[in-house]
Amino acid sequence: MDDILNSSVTDPRGERQLDEVAAQDLSALSVEDIKARIETLRSAIERAEKELAQRGGAVSAAEALFRK
């Protein structure tokens, strides 16, 4: 799953792989596997949120620069 979460935005498999992860049948997984999966997904979400925050800051700085 880590390779899926680290795939490039331009990687054509990335979106399909994320869809497959989201649609995976969880009934076949053990409780520990599900907990590990949740932790991996939480880490990926945190990473994505940090990236969004960084990009938002860069956009704000650029907008402020061009407003002057």
VOSE-434701 format. One record per atom (N, C-alpha, C, O): residue number from 1; residue in one letter; atom name; y, z, x. Coordinates in nm, 2 decimals, padded with zeros to 4 digits. Atoms other than C-alpha are relative to their C-alpha. Layout:
N
resi=NUM | resn=a | name=CA | yy=Y | zz=Z | xx=X
...
***
This chain:
68
resi=1 | resn=m | name=N | yy=-00.12 | zz=00.00 | xx=00.08
resi=1 | resn=m | name=CA | yy=00.00 | zz=00.00 | xx=00.00
resi=1 | resn=m | name=C | yy=00.13 | zz=00.00 | xx=00.09
resi=1 | resn=m | name=O | yy=00.23 | zz=-00.06 | xx=00.05
resi=2 | resn=d | name=N | yy=-00.12 | zz=-00.01 | xx=-00.09
resi=2 | resn=d | name=CA | yy=00.24 | zz=00.07 | xx=00.29
resi=2 | resn=d | name=C | yy=00.05 | zz=-00.14 | xx=00.04
resi=2 | resn=d | name=O | yy=00.17 | zz=-00.16 | xx=00.04
resi=3 | resn=d | name=N | yy=-00.04 | zz=00.14 | xx=-00.04
resi=3 | resn=d | name=CA | yy=00.24 | zz=-00.30 | xx=00.39
resi=3 | resn=d | name=C | yy=00.07 | zz=-00.07 | xx=-00.12
resi=3 | resn=d | name=O | yy=00.17 | zz=-00.15 | xx=-00.10
resi=4 | resn=i | name=N | yy=-00.06 | zz=00.06 | xx=00.12
resi=4 | resn=i | name=CA | yy=00.34 | zz=-00.39 | xx=00.03
resi=4 | resn=i | name=C | yy=00.14 | zz=00.06 | xx=-00.01
resi=4 | resn=i | name=O | yy=00.24 | zz=-00.02 | xx=-00.03
resi=5 | resn=l | name=N | yy=-00.13 | zz=-00.06 | xx=00.02
resi=5 | resn=l | name=CA | yy=00.63 | zz=-00.14 | xx=00.03
resi=5 | resn=l | name=C | yy=00.09 | zz=-00.03 | xx=00.11
resi=5 | resn=l | name=O | yy=00.21 | zz=-00.02 | xx=00.10
resi=6 | resn=n | name=N | yy=-00.08 | zz=00.04 | xx=-00.12
resi=6 | resn=n | name=CA | yy=00.75 | zz=-00.26 | xx=00.37
resi=6 | resn=n | name=C | yy=00.02 | zz=-00.15 | xx=00.01
resi=6 | resn=n | name=O | yy=00.08 | zz=-00.20 | xx=00.11
resi=7 | resn=s | name=N | yy=-00.01 | zz=00.15 | xx=-00.01
resi=7 | resn=s | name=CA | yy=00.74 | zz=-00.63 | xx=00.29
resi=7 | resn=s | name=C | yy=00.14 | zz=-00.04 | xx=-00.01
resi=7 | resn=s | name=O | yy=00.23 | zz=00.02 | xx=-00.07
resi=8 | resn=s | name=N | yy=-00.14 | zz=00.06 | xx=00.00
resi=8 | resn=s | name=CA | yy=01.05 | zz=-00.84 | xx=00.34
resi=8 | resn=s | name=C | yy=00.04 | zz=-00.05 | xx=-00.14
resi=8 | resn=s | name=O | yy=-00.05 | zz=-00.09 | xx=-00.22
resi=9 | resn=v | name=N | yy=-00.06 | zz=00.05 | xx=00.13
resi=9 | resn=v | name=CA | yy=01.27 | zz=-00.94 | xx=00.05
resi=9 | resn=v | name=C | yy=-00.03 | zz=-00.15 | xx=-00.01
resi=9 | resn=v | name=O | yy=-00.05 | zz=-00.20 | xx=-00.12
resi=10 | resn=t | name=N | yy=00.02 | zz=00.14 | xx=00.00
resi=10 | resn=t | name=CA | yy=01.21 | zz=-01.30 | xx=00.15
resi=10 | resn=t | name=C | yy=-00.15 | zz=-00.03 | xx=00.00
resi=10 | resn=t | name=O | yy=-00.19 | zz=-00.15 | xx=-00.01
resi=11 | resn=d | name=N | yy=00.14 | zz=00.02 | xx=00.01
resi=11 | resn=d | name=CA | yy=00.83 | zz=-01.25 | xx=00.15
resi=11 | resn=d | name=C | yy=-00.04 | zz=-00.03 | xx=-00.14
resi=11 | resn=d | name=O | yy=-00.03 | zz=00.05 | xx=-00.23
resi=12 | resn=p | name=N | yy=00.04 | zz=00.04 | xx=00.14
resi=12 | resn=p | name=CA | yy=00.70 | zz=-01.44 | xx=-00.15
resi=12 | resn=p | name=C | yy=-00.11 | zz=00.08 | xx=-00.06
resi=12 | resn=p | name=O | yy=-00.13 | zz=00.09 | xx=-00.18
resi=13 | resn=r | name=N | yy=00.11 | zz=-00.08 | xx=00.05
resi=13 | resn=r | name=CA | yy=00.40 | zz=-01.21 | xx=-00.17
resi=13 | resn=r | name=C | yy=00.06 | zz=00.14 | xx=-00.05
resi=13 | resn=r | name=O | yy=-00.01 | zz=00.21 | xx=-00.12
resi=14 | resn=g | name=N | yy=-00.05 | zz=-00.13 | xx=00.02
resi=14 | resn=g | name=CA | yy=00.62 | zz=-00.90 | xx=-00.19
resi=14 | resn=g | name=C | yy=00.01 | zz=00.04 | xx=-00.15
resi=14 | resn=g | name=O | yy=-00.04 | zz=00.14 | xx=-00.19
resi=15 | resn=e | name=N | yy=-00.02 | zz=-00.03 | xx=00.14
resi=15 | resn=e | name=CA | yy=00.71 | zz=-00.92 | xx=-00.56
resi=15 | resn=e | name=C | yy=-00.13 | zz=00.00 | xx=-00.07
resi=15 | resn=e | name=O | yy=-00.16 | zz=00.09 | xx=-00.15
resi=16 | resn=r | name=N | yy=00.13 | zz=00.00 | xx=00.06
resi=16 | resn=r | name=CA | yy=00.36 | zz=-01.01 | xx=-00.66
resi=16 | resn=r | name=C | yy=-00.08 | zz=00.12 | xx=00.03
resi=16 | resn=r | name=O | yy=-00.15 | zz=00.18 | xx=-00.05
resi=17 | resn=q | name=N | yy=00.08 | zz=-00.12 | xx=-00.04
resi=17 | resn=q | name=CA | yy=00.21 | zz=-00.73 | xx=-00.46
resi=17 | resn=q | name=C | yy=00.06 | zz=00.12 | xx=-00.07
resi=17 | resn=q | name=O | yy=-00.02 | zz=00.21 | xx=-00.11
resi=18 | resn=l | name=N | yy=-00.05 | zz=-00.11 | xx=00.07
resi=18 | resn=l | name=CA | yy=00.45 | zz=-00.48 | xx=-00.61
resi=18 | resn=l | name=C | yy=-00.04 | zz=00.00 | xx=-00.15
resi=18 | resn=l | name=O | yy=-00.07 | zz=00.11 | xx=-00.20
resi=19 | resn=d | name=N | yy=00.05 | zz=00.01 | xx=00.14
resi=19 | resn=d | name=CA | yy=00.35 | zz=-00.61 | xx=-00.96
resi=19 | resn=d | name=C | yy=-00.14 | zz=00.05 | xx=-00.01
resi=19 | resn=d | name=O | yy=-00.18 | zz=00.12 | xx=-00.10
resi=20 | resn=e | name=N | yy=00.14 | zz=-00.04 | xx=-00.01
resi=20 | resn=e | name=CA | yy=-00.01 | zz=-00.56 | xx=-00.86
resi=20 | resn=e | name=C | yy=-00.02 | zz=00.15 | xx=00.01
resi=20 | resn=e | name=O | yy=-00.10 | zz=00.21 | xx=-00.05
resi=21 | resn=v | name=N | yy=00.00 | zz=-00.14 | xx=-00.02
resi=21 | resn=v | name=CA | yy=00.05 | zz=-00.21 | xx=-00.74
resi=21 | resn=v | name=C | yy=00.03 | zz=00.07 | xx=-00.14
resi=21 | resn=v | name=O | yy=-00.03 | zz=00.17 | xx=-00.18
resi=22 | resn=a | name=N | yy=-00.04 | zz=-00.06 | xx=00.13
resi=22 | resn=a | name=CA | yy=00.23 | zz=-00.12 | xx=-01.07
resi=22 | resn=a | name=C | yy=-00.11 | zz=-00.02 | xx=-00.11
resi=22 | resn=a | name=O | yy=-00.12 | zz=00.07 | xx=-00.19
resi=23 | resn=a | name=N | yy=00.10 | zz=00.02 | xx=00.11
resi=23 | resn=a | name=CA | yy=-00.05 | zz=-00.27 | xx=-01.28
resi=23 | resn=a | name=C | yy=-00.14 | zz=00.05 | xx=00.03
resi=23 | resn=a | name=O | yy=-00.23 | zz=00.04 | xx=-00.05
resi=24 | resn=q | name=N | yy=00.13 | zz=-00.05 | xx=-00.04
resi=24 | resn=q | name=CA | yy=-00.34 | zz=-00.12 | xx=-01.09
resi=24 | resn=q | name=C | yy=-00.06 | zz=00.10 | xx=-00.09
resi=24 | resn=q | name=O | yy=00.01 | zz=00.19 | xx=-00.14
resi=25 | resn=d | name=N | yy=00.07 | zz=-00.09 | xx=00.08
resi=25 | resn=d | name=CA | yy=-00.60 | zz=00.06 | xx=-01.29
resi=25 | resn=d | name=C | yy=-00.02 | zz=00.13 | xx=00.07
resi=25 | resn=d | name=O | yy=-00.09 | zz=00.14 | xx=00.18
resi=26 | resn=l | name=N | yy=00.01 | zz=-00.13 | xx=-00.07
resi=26 | resn=l | name=CA | yy=-00.56 | zz=00.43 | xx=-01.19
resi=26 | resn=l | name=C | yy=-00.12 | zz=00.08 | xx=-00.04
resi=26 | resn=l | name=O | yy=-00.15 | zz=00.18 | xx=00.03
resi=27 | resn=s | name=N | yy=00.12 | zz=-00.08 | xx=00.05
resi=27 | resn=s | name=CA | yy=-00.87 | zz=00.55 | xx=-01.38
resi=27 | resn=s | name=C | yy=-00.11 | zz=00.00 | xx=00.11
resi=27 | resn=s | name=O | yy=-00.19 | zz=00.09 | xx=00.11
resi=28 | resn=a | name=N | yy=00.10 | zz=00.01 | xx=-00.11
resi=28 | resn=a | name=CA | yy=-01.08 | zz=00.45 | xx=-01.07
resi=28 | resn=a | name=C | yy=00.03 | zz=00.09 | xx=00.12
resi=28 | resn=a | name=O | yy=-00.05 | zz=00.11 | xx=00.20
resi=29 | resn=l | name=N | yy=-00.05 | zz=-00.08 | xx=-00.12
resi=29 | resn=l | name=CA | yy=-00.88 | zz=00.67 | xx=-00.83
resi=29 | resn=l | name=C | yy=-00.03 | zz=00.15 | xx=-00.03
resi=29 | resn=l | name=O | yy=-00.03 | zz=00.19 | xx=-00.14
resi=30 | resn=s | name=N | yy=00.02 | zz=-00.14 | xx=00.00
resi=30 | resn=s | name=CA | yy=-00.95 | zz=01.03 | xx=-00.75
resi=30 | resn=s | name=C | yy=00.14 | zz=00.07 | xx=-00.02
resi=30 | resn=s | name=O | yy=00.24 | zz=00.00 | xx=00.00
resi=31 | resn=v | name=N | yy=-00.12 | zz=-00.08 | xx=00.01
resi=31 | resn=v | name=CA | yy=-00.69 | zz=01.30 | xx=-00.82
resi=31 | resn=v | name=C | yy=00.08 | zz=-00.01 | xx=00.13
resi=31 | resn=v | name=O | yy=00.20 | zz=-00.03 | xx=00.13
resi=32 | resn=e | name=N | yy=-00.07 | zz=00.01 | xx=-00.13
resi=32 | resn=e | name=CA | yy=-00.61 | zz=01.31 | xx=-00.45
resi=32 | resn=e | name=C | yy=00.06 | zz=-00.13 | xx=00.03
resi=32 | resn=e | name=O | yy=00.16 | zz=-00.14 | xx=00.09
resi=33 | resn=d | name=N | yy=-00.06 | zz=00.13 | xx=-00.02
resi=33 | resn=d | name=CA | yy=-00.57 | zz=00.94 | xx=-00.43
resi=33 | resn=d | name=C | yy=00.12 | zz=-00.03 | xx=-00.08
resi=33 | resn=d | name=O | yy=00.22 | zz=-00.09 | xx=-00.03
resi=34 | resn=i | name=N | yy=-00.12 | zz=00.02 | xx=00.09
resi=34 | resn=i | name=CA | yy=-00.33 | zz=00.94 | xx=-00.72
resi=34 | resn=i | name=C | yy=00.12 | zz=00.08 | xx=00.06
resi=34 | resn=i | name=O | yy=00.23 | zz=00.03 | xx=00.06
resi=35 | resn=k | name=N | yy=-00.11 | zz=-00.09 | xx=-00.06
resi=35 | resn=k | name=CA | yy=-00.13 | zz=01.23 | xx=-00.56
resi=35 | resn=k | name=C | yy=00.06 | zz=-00.07 | xx=00.13
resi=35 | resn=k | name=O | yy=00.18 | zz=-00.08 | xx=00.15
resi=36 | resn=a | name=N | yy=-00.04 | zz=00.07 | xx=-00.12
resi=36 | resn=a | name=CA | yy=-00.12 | zz=01.03 | xx=-00.23
resi=36 | resn=a | name=C | yy=00.08 | zz=-00.12 | xx=-00.04
resi=36 | resn=a | name=O | yy=00.19 | zz=-00.15 | xx=00.03
resi=37 | resn=r | name=N | yy=-00.07 | zz=00.12 | xx=00.05
resi=37 | resn=r | name=CA | yy=-00.01 | zz=00.72 | xx=-00.42
resi=37 | resn=r | name=C | yy=00.14 | zz=00.04 | xx=-00.05
resi=37 | resn=r | name=O | yy=00.24 | zz=-00.03 | xx=-00.01
resi=38 | resn=i | name=N | yy=-00.13 | zz=-00.05 | xx=00.05
resi=38 | resn=i | name=CA | yy=00.27 | zz=00.91 | xx=-00.59
resi=38 | resn=i | name=C | yy=00.09 | zz=00.04 | xx=00.11
resi=38 | resn=i | name=O | yy=00.21 | zz=00.00 | xx=00.11
resi=39 | resn=e | name=N | yy=-00.08 | zz=-00.04 | xx=-00.11
resi=39 | resn=e | name=CA | yy=00.39 | zz=01.05 | xx=-00.26
resi=39 | resn=e | name=C | yy=00.05 | zz=-00.12 | xx=00.08
resi=39 | resn=e | name=O | yy=00.17 | zz=-00.13 | xx=00.12
resi=40 | resn=t | name=N | yy=-00.04 | zz=00.13 | xx=-00.07
resi=40 | resn=t | name=CA | yy=00.39 | zz=00.70 | xx=-00.10
resi=40 | resn=t | name=C | yy=00.11 | zz=-00.07 | xx=-00.08
resi=40 | resn=t | name=O | yy=00.21 | zz=-00.12 | xx=-00.02
resi=41 | resn=l | name=N | yy=-00.10 | zz=00.07 | xx=00.09
resi=41 | resn=l | name=CA | yy=00.58 | zz=00.56 | xx=-00.40
resi=41 | resn=l | name=C | yy=00.14 | zz=00.07 | xx=00.00
resi=41 | resn=l | name=O | yy=00.24 | zz=00.01 | xx=00.01
resi=42 | resn=r | name=N | yy=-00.13 | zz=-00.08 | xx=-00.01
resi=42 | resn=r | name=CA | yy=00.84 | zz=00.85 | xx=-00.39
resi=42 | resn=r | name=C | yy=00.07 | zz=-00.03 | xx=00.13
resi=42 | resn=r | name=O | yy=00.19 | zz=-00.05 | xx=00.13
resi=43 | resn=s | name=N | yy=-00.06 | zz=00.03 | xx=-00.13
resi=43 | resn=s | name=CA | yy=00.90 | zz=00.78 | xx=-00.02
resi=43 | resn=s | name=C | yy=00.06 | zz=-00.14 | xx=00.00
resi=43 | resn=s | name=O | yy=00.17 | zz=-00.15 | xx=00.05
resi=44 | resn=a | name=N | yy=-00.06 | zz=00.14 | xx=00.01
resi=44 | resn=a | name=CA | yy=00.95 | zz=00.41 | xx=-00.09
resi=44 | resn=a | name=C | yy=00.13 | zz=00.00 | xx=-00.09
resi=44 | resn=a | name=O | yy=00.22 | zz=-00.07 | xx=-00.06
resi=45 | resn=i | name=N | yy=-00.11 | zz=00.00 | xx=00.08
resi=45 | resn=i | name=CA | yy=01.19 | zz=00.49 | xx=-00.37
resi=45 | resn=i | name=C | yy=00.12 | zz=00.07 | xx=00.07
resi=45 | resn=i | name=O | yy=00.23 | zz=00.02 | xx=00.07
resi=46 | resn=e | name=N | yy=-00.11 | zz=-00.06 | xx=-00.08
resi=46 | resn=e | name=CA | yy=01.39 | zz=00.73 | xx=-00.14
resi=46 | resn=e | name=C | yy=00.06 | zz=-00.09 | xx=00.10
resi=46 | resn=e | name=O | yy=00.18 | zz=-00.10 | xx=00.12
resi=47 | resn=r | name=N | yy=-00.04 | zz=00.10 | xx=-00.10
resi=47 | resn=r | name=CA | yy=01.40 | zz=00.46 | xx=00.12
resi=47 | resn=r | name=C | yy=00.09 | zz=-00.10 | xx=-00.06
resi=47 | resn=r | name=O | yy=00.19 | zz=-00.14 | xx=-00.01
resi=48 | resn=a | name=N | yy=-00.08 | zz=00.10 | xx=00.07
resi=48 | resn=a | name=CA | yy=01.53 | zz=00.21 | xx=-00.13
resi=48 | resn=a | name=C | yy=00.13 | zz=00.05 | xx=-00.04
resi=48 | resn=a | name=O | yy=00.24 | zz=-00.02 | xx=-00.04
resi=49 | resn=e | name=N | yy=-00.12 | zz=-00.06 | xx=00.05
resi=49 | resn=e | name=CA | yy=01.79 | zz=00.45 | xx=-00.27
resi=49 | resn=e | name=C | yy=00.10 | zz=00.02 | xx=00.12
resi=49 | resn=e | name=O | yy=00.22 | zz=00.00 | xx=00.11
resi=50 | resn=k | name=N | yy=-00.09 | zz=-00.01 | xx=-00.12
resi=50 | resn=k | name=CA | yy=01.92 | zz=00.52 | xx=00.09
resi=50 | resn=k | name=C | yy=00.06 | zz=-00.14 | xx=00.04
resi=50 | resn=k | name=O | yy=00.18 | zz=-00.14 | xx=00.07
resi=51 | resn=e | name=N | yy=-00.05 | zz=00.13 | xx=-00.03
resi=51 | resn=e | name=CA | yy=01.95 | zz=00.15 | xx=00.15
resi=51 | resn=e | name=C | yy=00.11 | zz=-00.04 | xx=-00.10
resi=51 | resn=e | name=O | yy=00.21 | zz=-00.10 | xx=-00.05
resi=52 | resn=l | name=N | yy=-00.10 | zz=00.03 | xx=00.10
resi=52 | resn=l | name=CA | yy=02.14 | zz=00.10 | xx=-00.17
resi=52 | resn=l | name=C | yy=00.13 | zz=00.08 | xx=00.03
resi=52 | resn=l | name=O | yy=00.24 | zz=00.02 | xx=00.02
resi=53 | resn=a | name=N | yy=-00.12 | zz=-00.08 | xx=-00.03
resi=53 | resn=a | name=CA | yy=02.38 | zz=00.39 | xx=-00.08
resi=53 | resn=a | name=C | yy=00.07 | zz=-00.06 | xx=00.12
resi=53 | resn=a | name=O | yy=00.19 | zz=-00.06 | xx=00.13
resi=54 | resn=q | name=N | yy=-00.07 | zz=00.06 | xx=-00.12
resi=54 | resn=q | name=CA | yy=02.44 | zz=00.23 | xx=00.27
resi=54 | resn=q | name=C | yy=00.07 | zz=-00.13 | xx=-00.04
resi=54 | resn=q | name=O | yy=00.18 | zz=-00.15 | xx=00.01
resi=55 | resn=r | name=N | yy=-00.06 | zz=00.12 | xx=00.03
resi=55 | resn=r | name=CA | yy=02.51 | zz=-00.10 | xx=00.12
resi=55 | resn=r | name=C | yy=00.12 | zz=00.02 | xx=-00.09
resi=55 | resn=r | name=O | yy=00.22 | zz=-00.05 | xx=-00.08
resi=56 | resn=g | name=N | yy=-00.12 | zz=-00.03 | xx=00.08
resi=56 | resn=g | name=CA | yy=02.74 | zz=00.05 | xx=-00.14
resi=56 | resn=g | name=C | yy=00.12 | zz=00.04 | xx=00.08
resi=56 | resn=g | name=O | yy=00.23 | zz=00.01 | xx=00.06
resi=57 | resn=g | name=N | yy=-00.10 | zz=-00.05 | xx=-00.09
resi=57 | resn=g | name=CA | yy=02.93 | zz=00.22 | xx=00.14
resi=57 | resn=g | name=C | yy=00.06 | zz=-00.11 | xx=00.07
resi=57 | resn=g | name=O | yy=00.18 | zz=-00.12 | xx=00.10
resi=58 | resn=a | name=N | yy=-00.05 | zz=00.11 | xx=-00.08
resi=58 | resn=a | name=CA | yy=02.96 | zz=-00.10 | xx=00.33
resi=58 | resn=a | name=C | yy=00.09 | zz=-00.09 | xx=-00.09
resi=58 | resn=a | name=O | yy=00.19 | zz=-00.14 | xx=-00.05
resi=59 | resn=v | name=N | yy=-00.07 | zz=00.08 | xx=00.09
resi=59 | resn=v | name=CA | yy=03.08 | zz=-00.29 | xx=00.02
resi=59 | resn=v | name=C | yy=00.14 | zz=00.07 | xx=-00.03
resi=59 | resn=v | name=O | yy=00.24 | zz=00.00 | xx=-00.03
resi=60 | resn=s | name=N | yy=-00.12 | zz=-00.08 | xx=00.02
resi=60 | resn=s | name=CA | yy=03.34 | zz=-00.01 | xx=-00.05
resi=60 | resn=s | name=C | yy=00.10 | zz=-00.02 | xx=00.12
resi=60 | resn=s | name=O | yy=00.22 | zz=-00.03 | xx=00.10
resi=61 | resn=a | name=N | yy=-00.09 | zz=00.01 | xx=-00.12
resi=61 | resn=a | name=CA | yy=03.47 | zz=-00.03 | xx=00.31
resi=61 | resn=a | name=C | yy=00.05 | zz=-00.14 | xx=00.01
resi=61 | resn=a | name=O | yy=00.17 | zz=-00.15 | xx=00.04
resi=62 | resn=a | name=N | yy=-00.04 | zz=00.14 | xx=-00.01
resi=62 | resn=a | name=CA | yy=03.49 | zz=-00.41 | xx=00.30
resi=62 | resn=a | name=C | yy=00.11 | zz=-00.02 | xx=-00.11
resi=62 | resn=a | name=O | yy=00.21 | zz=-00.08 | xx=-00.08
resi=63 | resn=e | name=N | yy=-00.10 | zz=00.02 | xx=00.11
resi=63 | resn=e | name=CA | yy=03.68 | zz=-00.40 | xx=-00.04
resi=63 | resn=e | name=C | yy=00.13 | zz=00.07 | xx=00.04
resi=63 | resn=e | name=O | yy=00.24 | zz=00.02 | xx=00.02
resi=64 | resn=a | name=N | yy=-00.12 | zz=-00.08 | xx=-00.04
resi=64 | resn=a | name=CA | yy=03.92 | zz=-00.13 | xx=00.10
resi=64 | resn=a | name=C | yy=00.07 | zz=-00.08 | xx=00.11
resi=64 | resn=a | name=O | yy=00.20 | zz=-00.08 | xx=00.10
resi=65 | resn=l | name=N | yy=-00.07 | zz=00.08 | xx=-00.11
resi=65 | resn=l | name=CA | yy=03.99 | zz=-00.35 | xx=00.41
resi=65 | resn=l | name=C | yy=00.07 | zz=-00.12 | xx=-00.06
resi=65 | resn=l | name=O | yy=00.18 | zz=-00.14 | xx=-00.01
resi=66 | resn=f | name=N | yy=-00.06 | zz=00.12 | xx=00.05
resi=66 | resn=f | name=CA | yy=04.07 | zz=-00.66 | xx=00.20
resi=66 | resn=f | name=C | yy=00.11 | zz=00.04 | xx=-00.10
resi=66 | resn=f | name=O | yy=00.19 | zz=-00.05 | xx=-00.14
resi=67 | resn=r | name=N | yy=-00.11 | zz=-00.03 | xx=00.10
resi=67 | resn=r | name=CA | yy=04.29 | zz=-00.47 | xx=-00.05
resi=67 | resn=r | name=C | yy=00.13 | zz=00.03 | xx=00.07
resi=67 | resn=r | name=O | yy=00.24 | zz=00.02 | xx=00.01
resi=68 | resn=k | name=N | yy=-00.12 | zz=-00.03 | xx=-00.07
resi=68 | resn=k | name=CA | yy=04.54 | zz=-00.38 | xx=00.22
resi=68 | resn=k | name=C | yy=00.09 | zz=-00.12 | xx=00.02
resi=68 | resn=k | name=O | yy=00.20 | zz=-00.10 | xx=00.08
***
